[in-house]
Amino acid sequence: MKTVDFRSDTVTQPTTGMRDAMAAAPLGDDVFGDDPSVNALQQAVAERLGFEAALFMPTGTQSNLCALMTHCQRGDEYIVGQFAHTYRWEGGGAAVLGSIQPQPLNHQPDGSLLLSEVEASIKPDDVHFARSKLLTLENTIGGKVLPLPYLSDASALAQKHGLARHLDGARLFNAAVAAGGDPYVAAHEITQYFDSVSVCFSKGLGAPVGSVLCGSAAFIQQAKRWRKMLGGGMRQAGVLAAAAHYALDHQVARLGFDHALAQRLAAGLQGLAGVTVEAPQTNIVFVEVAGPRAAGVIDHLKARGVLATGLYKLRFVTHLDVDETAVDQAISAMREYFAG
């Protein structure tokens, strides 16, 4: 029985074309700024997303942390969603390493933050309070796409109150592909509302490592200092940057296939007793299982060669290393479990 892995789109393996690009990458020392493959990737991402500059990072966690530490000083505050990666899933790095206070807010059903609550959470200029400095959003958030009108309104609110704006765009290109049309144009339409954006290449885009942080030239220069301090100064990093560059050029549009597979999976799980399936917008399918049967579903799936996660809901993520057959295997395993 073949094991199919729906735990995350981070489990993808480099394609043959990507491995060839990595092997052929011209290299230098990136700490000295001499790696041509890193420089080419940074320039390409900055240009496509509409920023002056960009910086290649080992991970999305480090990319977001460098962004927060560049926007905020000790004793400052960032406003963020309860389930945003920068608050919940990245080890509390902003607070632990940056002395930056998070102000988490509840998400609306569509993944957004209610703008009236954002505004109410902004602190007055008073010595009793942390200084509100930054609004941080995530797109996609839980696989959901934040609409452009919402991003426009959130950006305007932040600017009205003098807040900087950061986007955790780990799955930015999933949001762009879901919008339809040219995904690079759609991505730029999203990023125009932010002062900085972090984009992951090691999720649906299939690179083994890497994230890119975009911003102004001055912002990136300061972020580079934080990257070095946080241990992210790599040397012949072009072998990794080449994989991300290959993904940028060749593996963006195909994200639509992952979205179609998620739709196929969700449709196949409809009608199971005690099971509620969220209609996926991109490549993530969340499933709620009611009652005592929830406890055994992960183990049953694993025994049938299907890997999934269940931190707070059962989650399946489609990606370039699963296909229709893998989806059908997951559907069959789920249906077997709930038929018993």
N, C-alpha and C positions, 0 to 999 in steps of 0.2 A: 504494500500500500504506500503510495506516495504521500509524504507529508506536505501539506500546503499551509503557508504561514500568513495569517491575517492579523497578527499582533500589531503590526505597524508598517508603514511604508519606509521605515528606516532599515528594514531587513533586506532590502534589494541588493543584488550583486551587480557589479559593473558589467556592462555589455561588452561584446567583443570589440566594437568600435571604440568604446571608451577606454578599454585596456590598451588598444593600439595608440590612442592619443596620449595616454599617460606614458607609455614606453618611449614615444617620440618627442616628448616635451623638452624644449631647451630650458636649461636650468641656470640659476644663479643663487646668490645669497639674499633672501628676501629681507632679512633684518637690515642689510645695507641698501635695500631697495633695488637690488640688481637682478632679481629673477624675472626674466622676460615673460614667462608664462603667467606668473602671478600678476604682473603689471598689465598684461593684455586682458586678463579676466576682470580685473578691477575697472579698467577703462570701459570694457564692454558693458558691464552691469550698470555702472554709473550712467553711461550714455542712454541705455535702453530704459532706465527708470527715471531719467530726468534730473540727475544730481551732478554736482561738480566733481565729486570724488567718491571713492569706495575703498574698503579695506577687507582683505581676505582673512577669515578667522577659522580656527579648527572646528568650532562648534557654534550652534545657534545660541546655546546658553551663554557662551563667552561674548558673542556678538551683542546680545541683548544687554548683558551686564556692562560691557564697555559703553554702550549707548546711554544707559541710565547714569553711569558714573561720569560721563561727559556732560550730560544735561544738568545733573544735580550735584550739589555739594553736600557735605556732612550737615545733617539737620534739615535738609530739604525733604519734600514729599512728592511721591508720584501717585496719581489716581489711576486705578486699574481694576479690572474685573476679577471677581472671586475665583474664576476658573481659568484666568489667563496664565499662560506659561511663565511670564515674568514674575508673577506673584506666587503661584501654587506649585509649579513643577520644576523650578530651577534652584531648589535648595535654599531659598531665602538669601541669595547672594547679594542683592541690593542692600538689604539691611545688615547682613553680617560683614560684608567686605566694603560696602560703600557708605554705611551709616545713613542710608536713605530710607525714610519711613514710607511704607506702602499705605495707601488709603483704599482698601478693596471695597467694591460695590457689587451688588447682585446683578446678574445678567437678566435681561428680558428673554422671553422664549426664542427670539431670533438671534440671540447671542450678543445683542447690543447692550450698551449701558444707557439707562434713561437719562437724558441730558439734563433734566431738571434736578436729578440726584447728583450728577456730576457738578453742576453749578453750586448746589447747596453744600457740597463737600469741600469746595475751595475755601481755604482759610483766610481770614482777614490778616492784614499786616500787623501782627501783635506778638509780643515776646512770649505769650503763653503757647503759641502754636508753632508746629513745623511750618516751613515755608512751602506753599503749594507751587511747584515748578513745572510739572510735566503731566500730560495726559498720555497714557499708553493704551493703545488698542491692539487687537489681534485679528488678522484676516487671512485665511478662514479661522473661525473660532468654533471648535467642536465640529468641524466640517461645514459650518454655515458661512455663507457669504454676507458680509456687511454691505448693504446697498450704497451706491455712490451718493445719493441725496443725504443719507445719514452721515457719511464721512464728511461731506461738505458742511453740514450743520455742526458736527462735533468739532471740526477744525475751526470754524468761525467762533464757536463758544470759547475754545481754548485761546485763540488769538485775542478775543475781547478781554480776557482776564490775564493776559500776559504769560500764558503757559506754553511751553514747547510741546511738540507733538511727535511721538515715536510710534511706529508701527512694527509689531512683531509679525512680519510677513513670511514666517516659516513656510507656509503653503500659499504664498502670494499668487503663484502661477496657477494653482488650482482655482483660486477665485477669478483670475483673469480668463482662464479657459471656460469657466462656467458662464462668464458674461457673453461669450460668443464673439465672433469676428477675429481680428488679429490679436493674439494673446499678448503681444508686446505692447500694442497700443492700449489694450485694456489694463495691463499692469501699470502703465504710466498714468492712466486716468485715476487709478487708485492712489498711487504714491504722491501725486501732486498735492495732496492734502497734509503731507507730513514733512517735518524737518529732518527726520532720519527714518530709515527703513532697514530691517534685517531680513535677509532672504536665505533660506536653507536650500542646499543642493543635495543633501544626503537623505531626503525623504522621497517624495514622488518622482523627483528628477533623477534619482538613481545613482548619484555619485557616492563613493564610499565615505567621504569626509567633506565637511566644509560649509561655511556660511559666509555671506558677504554683507557688510554694513555700509550703507550709503548715507551721505550727508554733504554739507558744505565742505570746502577745502579746509577751513579752519577747524571744523568739527572733527573731521577725519584725522587731522594732525594730532589733536588731543586724544582721540580714541586710540591712535597708534601707541601713545605713551602708556595708556591703561592696558592695552593688549600685551605690551612687553612686561609690564608689572605683574600681570595675571598669568604669565607663562605661555603666552600665545605667539611669541616671536619664533617662527620656524625658519629654517635655513633653506634647503633646496625644496621649497614647498611647491614648486611648479609642477611636480609630478602629480600633486593633488589638485592644484588649480586647473590643470589640463582636463581632469575629469569633470570638474564643475563647468568649464567652458564648453566641453563637448555636450553636456547636459543642456546648457543654455541654448546651444545652436540646434540640437537634434531631438531633445526629449521633452520639450514643452508641449507642443500640440498634442502629443500622444496621451497626455493626461485625460483628455476627453474619453478615451477608451476605458480608463480606470473608473471614471464617473459612470459610464454605461454599465460596467460590471457591478458597481455598487447598486445601481437601480435593479439589475437582474437579481442580485442577492436579496434585496429588500422585498421584491415582488415574490420571490420564492418562499419567503418566511411568513407571508401574510396568511392569516387564518388559523395559526397555531393557537391552541387553547392556552390562555394565561400569558400570551406573548404579545407585546406591543412593539411595533417596529416604526422608528422615525423615518420619514421619507428623506433619503439622502439628497443633499444639494451637490456634493462633490464625491469624494472617495471614502467617506467614513459612514458606516452604518451602525447606529446605536439600537440596541434591543433591550427592552425591559422584560424581565421574567418574574411573574408574580408567584408568591407562595414558596413552599419548601423546595420545589423543583429547581429553584435558582442555584442551590448549593452544589449540585452535581453536574451542571451542564458543561463547565469548562473541562472537567476530567473526562466526561463522555466524548466531547469533541476531540480531545487529545488522543483518546483511544481509537478514534476513527480517522486519525491522521490530519486533524484540523486544529490549528493553533489560533486561539483568540485570547483577548484579555477581558477582565471584568473588574476594574478598579472601583467603579461606581455604577456602571452599566456594562452589559455585555457589548463588546465593540469588535467590529470587523473592519479592517482597512484594506482596500484594494490597491494594487500597485503593479509595476511592470513585470513582476515575477509570478503573478497569478493570471489565470485565463478563465474562459468559460467553464472548462472542465473542473478547475479548482473551485469555482463558485458553486457548481452543481454538487460537488462533493460536500461542501459545507451545508448546502440546503438539505441534502439527503441525510446527513448526520443529525441535523437539528430536527428534522421531521421524524426520524427514528426515535430520538429521545422523547419527544413529546407525544408520540403515539403509544409509548409503553405505559 
